[in-house]
Amino acid sequence: MPADTAAESLARLAAERVDHRFKGLPPDACGLTVGELAAQRRNLFTDGFTTPVLALSAERLEHNLRLMETYAARHGLAFAPHGKTSMAPQLFQRQIEHGAWGITLAVPHQVRVARAFGTRRVFLANELVDAAALRWIAAELDADPEFRFVCYVDSVRGVELMDAALRSAGAARPLDVVVELAAGEGARTGVRTEAECAAVADAVAAVRTLRLAGVAGYEGEVPQADTERVTAWLRRLVALAADFDRAGRFTGLDEVVVSAGGSAWFDAVADVFAEIPELSLPVLKLLRSGAYVSHDDGHYRKLTPFNRVPEEGALEPAFRLWAQVVSRPSAEQAFANAGKRDAAHDLDLPFAQVVRRGGAERPATGVTVTALSDQHAWLSTAAEADLEVGDWVGLGLSHPCTSFDKWQLIPVAEADGTVVDYVRTFF
């Protein structure tokens, strides 16, 4: 792909027309391009946006990008943030501008999105045995010498399927794979024992279409995860890389990939990866945390490693879903017009944070979200709750991955409500 593909593709996003596909945007913006609407710098609260509307904080988004860039650099880690969180090429580009090695993804469609917007390095944190997807990957690799692609493998059968698909595609470049070490019995994907890892590595070495590039896994799947168990598993992963290196399994490489790191244990990853012994080749210590980009007000607020290492900084929740009170049937209950179609609800219900009325904003004291219908939030209102029909309620959300996926075009707003950009998602 040409070097300017990313810039050109992102520019095309700004040329997209605003219309009925994009909920929450001002009705009178219909027909404008996204770029034209952004240039108007409308105010989220006073310039025609309709509820429900999800917004990202411009300041908090930038803070989170900078914090993880600094964290990775401080600990000598390469960073490939998981793009499945946002599926937003504009955010992929900002992550790369903030030092990311590349982008992690989970399924072939996500890789196609990233490639359409010029992403040059992709780590697929999953097995890939789909023949059609492998043929497409082979064509991408052969057409673009600068495209780097790495994916998991965890079975001899998987190696056989990959080899057959790549040979039928006439692949000229071998596809880089990392052996995925399972996080334990009963965990998700991955090879369960070191002996089986060696058998998979042998199968890779026996075919010309694949190249063993390293080892990887996901410590978030460690059963009954705590610091001790996660650290023990990470040390198994590092030992596996060292064993493979001593056995001469890494041939034809410039570096060995050792990769782990979700959003709950990246401090343990940093600590154990600092212990990686000197191998025969340089080691790419690849961290893959993704939820940091927006963070959240529930699950990751509780789990973030920065709670354990506050001296390293703190992520800030960047999402807020604005809904309007449409019914106040009793002193104990109210209903707002945002529900399951709009808000993440797989881990926690939304959190009522602030109320806006007449341009003034105050804490949502005494207001609790107790349930979600498809298009309504059920609000319990205590005696101290000052809530009227027409008020806007700002809701914090839990789980970024299931927040982004409900919105195709998300306003990015400064603290005073000025909307400075719009983030396009592709789920």
C-alpha positions in Angstrom: 0.0 0.0 0.0 1.2 3.5 -0.7 2.7 5.4 2.3 -0.1 8.0 2.2 -2.9 5.4 2.4 -3.7 6.0 6.1 -3.9 9.8 5.7 -6.0 9.5 2.6 -8.4 7.0 4.1 -8.8 9.0 7.3 -9.5 12.1 5.1 -12.3 10.2 3.4 -14.0 9.7 6.8 -14.2 13.5 7.1 -15.9 13.6 3.7 -18.7 11.2 4.8 -22.1 12.8 4.9 -24.1 13.1 8.1 -27.5 11.5 7.9 -30.0 9.2 9.7 -27.4 6.5 10.2 -25.7 8.4 13.0 -27.8 8.7 16.2 -27.6 11.6 18.5 -26.3 14.1 16.0 -28.2 17.4 15.3 -31.0 16.8 12.8 -30.1 20.1 11.0 -26.6 18.7 10.3 -28.0 16.2 7.8 -26.2 16.6 4.5 -23.1 18.2 6.0 -19.9 16.3 5.8 -18.4 15.1 9.1 -15.5 17.5 8.5 -17.9 20.4 7.9 -19.8 19.6 11.1 -16.6 19.3 13.1 -15.5 22.7 11.8 -18.6 24.3 13.2 -17.5 23.3 16.7 -21.0 22.9 18.0 -21.8 22.6 21.7 -23.0 19.2 22.8 -25.6 20.7 25.1 -26.9 23.7 23.2 -26.4 23.2 19.5 -29.0 20.6 18.5 -27.6 17.2 19.6 -30.4 14.9 20.5 -30.5 12.4 23.4 -29.3 9.7 23.8 -25.9 10.7 22.7 -22.5 9.2 23.6 -19.5 11.5 23.9 -15.8 11.1 24.4 -13.9 13.6 26.5 -11.2 15.2 24.3 -9.0 15.9 27.3 -9.3 12.5 28.9 -8.8 10.6 25.7 -5.5 12.5 25.1 -4.5 11.9 28.8 -5.0 8.1 28.4 -3.1 8.0 25.1 -0.1 9.8 26.7 -0.1 7.8 29.9 0.1 4.4 28.2 2.7 5.7 25.8 4.8 6.8 28.7 4.2 3.6 30.7 5.3 1.4 27.8 8.4 3.4 27.2 9.3 3.5 30.8 9.2 -0.3 31.0 10.9 -1.1 27.7 7.7 -2.5 26.2 6.5 -2.3 22.6 2.8 -1.6 22.5 0.1 -3.0 20.2 -3.1 -1.9 21.8 -6.1 -4.1 21.1 -8.2 -2.4 18.4 -11.3 -4.5 19.1 -12.1 -2.1 21.9 -12.9 0.8 19.6 -12.7 -0.4 16.0 -12.0 3.2 15.2 -9.2 3.8 12.7 -8.9 7.4 13.9 -8.0 6.1 17.3 -5.7 3.5 15.8 -3.8 6.3 14.1 -3.6 8.3 17.3 -2.4 5.3 19.2 0.3 4.8 16.6 1.2 8.5 16.8 1.6 7.9 20.5 4.3 5.3 20.0 2.3 2.1 19.4 4.2 -0.6 17.4 1.0 -1.6 15.7 -2.5 -2.7 16.5 -3.8 -5.9 18.0 -7.0 -7.4 16.5 -9.1 -10.5 17.1 -10.8 -11.6 13.8 -10.2 -11.3 10.1 -12.8 -8.6 9.5 -11.1 -6.3 12.0 -7.8 -6.8 10.1 -9.5 -5.8 6.9 -10.7 -2.6 8.6 -7.2 -1.8 9.8 -5.7 -2.5 6.5 -8.3 -0.3 4.7 -6.9 2.6 6.8 -3.3 1.9 6.3 -2.2 0.0 9.4 1.2 -1.5 8.7 1.6 -3.8 11.7 -1.1 -6.2 13.0 -0.9 -8.7 15.8 -3.9 -11.1 15.6 -4.4 -12.4 19.1 -6.4 -15.4 17.9 -6.0 -18.5 15.9 -6.6 -18.1 12.1 -7.7 -21.2 10.2 -10.3 -19.7 7.8 -9.1 -20.4 4.2 -10.7 -17.4 2.6 -9.2 -15.1 5.3 -5.7 -16.7 4.9 -5.8 -16.2 1.1 -6.6 -12.5 1.7 -3.8 -12.2 4.2 -1.4 -13.9 1.9 -2.3 -11.4 -0.9 -1.8 -8.5 1.5 1.6 -9.7 2.6 2.7 -10.3 -1.0 1.5 -7.0 -2.2 3.0 -4.9 0.6 6.5 -5.7 1.8 6.1 -3.3 4.7 3.0 -5.1 6.1 3.9 -7.1 9.2 1.3 -9.7 10.4 1.6 -12.1 13.3 -1.1 -14.5 14.6 -1.5 -17.3 17.2 -1.3 -21.0 16.5 -2.2 -23.6 19.1 -2.5 -27.0 17.3 -0.9 -29.2 14.7 -4.3 -29.4 13.0 -4.3 -25.6 12.8 -0.9 -25.6 11.2 -2.1 -28.1 8.6 -5.1 -26.0 7.7 -3.0 -22.8 7.5 -0.4 -24.5 5.3 -3.0 -25.9 3.0 -4.8 -22.5 2.5 -1.5 -20.6 2.0 -0.1 -23.1 -0.4 -3.3 -23.0 -2.5 -3.0 -19.2 -2.5 0.5 -19.4 -3.8 1.8 -17.3 -0.9 5.3 -16.0 -1.5 5.9 -14.7 2.0 5.7 -17.0 5.0 3.2 -16.0 7.6 4.6 -15.3 11.1 3.0 -17.2 13.9 3.5 -17.3 17.7 2.7 -20.4 19.7 -0.1 -19.5 22.2 0.4 -20.9 25.7 -2.9 -21.4 27.4 -3.4 -19.7 30.7 -4.2 -22.9 32.4 -6.6 -25.8 32.4 -10.1 -24.7 31.7 -8.8 -21.4 30.2 -9.7 -20.2 26.7 -7.5 -21.0 23.6 -3.9 -22.0 23.7 -1.6 -25.1 24.1 -2.0 -26.7 27.5 1.5 -28.1 28.0 5.1 -27.2 27.1 5.5 -30.6 25.3 2.5 -29.8 23.2 3.9 -26.4 22.4 7.0 -28.1 21.1 4.9 -30.4 18.9 3.1 -27.3 17.4 6.5 -25.6 16.9 7.8 -28.7 15.1 4.7 -28.6 12.8 5.4 -25.0 12.0 9.0 -25.8 11.2 8.0 -28.5 8.8 6.1 -26.2 6.4 7.4 -23.4 4.2 4.3 -21.2 4.5 4.7 -20.4 8.2 7.5 -19.0 10.3 7.7 -19.3 14.1 8.2 -15.8 15.4 7.8 -16.2 19.1 5.3 -17.1 21.9 2.3 -15.4 23.3 -0.8 -15.7 25.5 -3.3 -13.8 27.6 -2.9 -13.7 31.3 -6.4 -12.4 31.8 -7.6 -16.0 31.4 -5.5 -17.4 34.3 -8.0 -19.2 36.5 -8.7 -17.4 39.8 -6.2 -14.8 38.7 -4.2 -13.0 41.3 -0.7 -11.5 41.2 1.0 -14.7 42.2 -0.9 -16.9 39.7 -0.5 -14.4 36.9 3.2 -13.9 37.6 3.7 -17.7 37.6 2.0 -18.1 34.2 4.0 -15.2 32.7 7.2 -16.9 33.9 6.1 -20.1 32.1 5.6 -18.0 28.9 9.1 -16.5 29.2 10.6 -19.9 30.0 9.0 -21.3 26.9 10.6 -18.6 24.7 14.0 -19.3 26.2 13.5 -23.1 25.7 12.5 -22.5 22.1 15.6 -20.3 21.6 18.0 -22.8 23.1 16.5 -25.4 20.7 17.2 -23.2 17.7 13.6 -22.8 16.8 13.8 -19.1 15.9 15.5 -19.1 12.5 15.4 -16.4 9.8 14.2 -13.7 12.3 15.4 -10.3 13.3 13.7 -10.5 16.7 11.7 -12.9 18.9 8.2 -11.9 19.8 7.1 -12.4 23.4 3.6 -11.0 23.9 0.9 -10.8 26.6 -1.0 -8.1 28.4 -4.7 -7.3 28.7 -6.0 -4.3 30.7 -6.0 -5.9 34.1 -2.5 -7.2 34.6 -0.1 -5.2 32.5 1.9 -4.3 35.6 2.7 -8.0 36.1 3.6 -8.3 32.4 6.0 -5.4 32.7 7.6 -6.9 35.8 8.1 -10.4 34.3 9.1 -9.2 30.9 11.9 -7.2 32.6 13.2 -10.6 33.6 13.5 -12.1 30.1 17.0 -13.5 29.8 19.2 -12.6 26.9 18.3 -14.7 23.9 20.1 -15.3 20.7 18.1 -12.5 19.1 16.6 -9.2 20.3 13.2 -9.6 22.0 10.1 -7.6 21.0 8.2 -7.4 24.4 4.8 -6.7 23.1 2.0 -5.5 25.4 -1.6 -5.6 24.0 -3.8 -3.7 26.5 -6.8 -2.0 24.7 -9.4 -0.7 27.1 -7.2 2.1 28.3 -8.1 4.3 25.4 -11.4 5.2 26.9 -11.1 3.4 30.3 -14.5 3.2 32.1 -16.4 4.0 35.3 -16.9 0.4 36.4 -15.1 -2.8 35.5 -11.7 -1.4 34.5 -11.8 1.4 37.1 -11.8 -1.4 39.7 -9.3 -3.7 37.8 -6.7 -1.3 36.4 -3.1 -2.0 37.5 -2.7 1.7 38.2 -4.7 1.0 41.4 -1.7 -1.1 42.5 1.0 1.3 41.2 -0.5 4.7 41.7 2.9 6.3 41.4 2.8 5.4 37.7 -0.3 7.6 37.0 -4.0 7.0 36.6 -6.3 6.4 33.6 -9.4 8.6 33.3 -12.9 7.4 32.1 -13.5 9.2 28.8 -17.0 8.1 28.0 -20.2 9.8 29.1 -23.7 8.8 27.7 -26.2 11.6 27.9 -29.8 10.7 28.3 -32.9 12.8 29.0 -35.5 12.3 31.7 -38.7 11.6 29.8 -40.9 10.4 32.6 -41.2 10.9 36.4 -44.1 8.8 37.5 -43.4 8.9 41.2 -41.1 10.4 43.8 -39.1 7.2 43.8 -38.7 6.6 40.1 -37.8 8.2 36.8 -37.1 7.1 33.3 -34.5 8.3 30.8 -34.4 7.7 27.1 -31.2 5.5 26.8 -31.3 1.7 27.1 -29.6 -1.5 26.0 -29.3 -0.2 22.4 -27.1 2.7 23.7 -25.3 1.7 26.8 -22.9 -1.1 27.8 -24.6 -3.4 30.2 -22.8 -6.8 30.0 -20.6 -6.2 33.1 -22.3 -3.3 35.0 -25.3 -1.1 34.6 -24.5 2.6 33.8 -23.7 4.9 36.7 -25.7 8.2 37.1 -23.0 10.8 37.5 -24.3 14.3 36.8 -27.6 16.1 36.0 -27.8 19.1 33.6 -30.7 21.7 33.8 -30.7 25.1 32.3 -27.0 25.1 31.5 -26.0 24.2 35.1 -24.4 20.8 36.0 -24.5 19.1 39.4 -23.8 15.7 40.8 -26.6 13.1 40.3 -27.1 12.7 44.0 -29.7 10.1 44.9 -30.1 8.8 41.3 -29.3 5.2 40.6 -29.7 3.2 37.4 -31.5 0.0 38.4 -32.3 -1.6 35.1 -32.3 -1.1 31.3 -35.0 -1.7 28.8 -34.2 -1.6 25.1 -34.7 2.2 25.0 -35.1 3.2 28.6 -33.0 3.5 31.7 -34.9 2.8 35.0 -33.8 5.4 37.6 -34.4 5.0 41.3 -34.6 8.4 42.9 -34.0 8.9 46.6 -35.5 11.8 48.6 -32.5 14.0 47.9 -32.6 13.5 44.2 -33.5 16.7 42.3 -34.7 15.4 39.0 -37.3 16.7 36.6 -38.7 15.7 33.2 -36.4 17.3 30.6 -33.2 17.1 32.6 -30.1 15.6 31.0 -28.4 12.8 32.9 -24.8 12.0 32.3 -24.1 8.3 32.7 -20.8 6.6 33.2 -20.4 3.2 31.5 -18.6 0.0 32.2 -16.8 -2.0 29.6 -15.4 0.0 26.7 -15.7 -2.8 24.1 -19.5 -2.9 24.4 -19.8 0.9 24.6 -18.0 1.7 21.3 -19.9 -1.0 19.4 -23.3 0.7 19.8 -22.3 4.0 18.1 -21.1 4.5 14.6 -20.1 8.2 15.0 -19.1 9.5 18.4 -18.6 13.2 19.2 -15.4 14.1 20.9 -16.1 17.0 23.2 -14.0 19.4 25.3 -14.8 20.1 28.9 -17.2 23.0 28.0 -19.1 20.8 25.6 -17.4 22.1 22.4 -17.4 19.2 19.9 -14.0 19.2 18.2 -14.1 15.8 16.3 -16.2 12.7 15.5 -14.9 9.2 15.8 -16.1 6.7 13.3 -16.4 3.0 14.3 -16.5 -0.1 12.2 -18.0 -3.2 13.9 
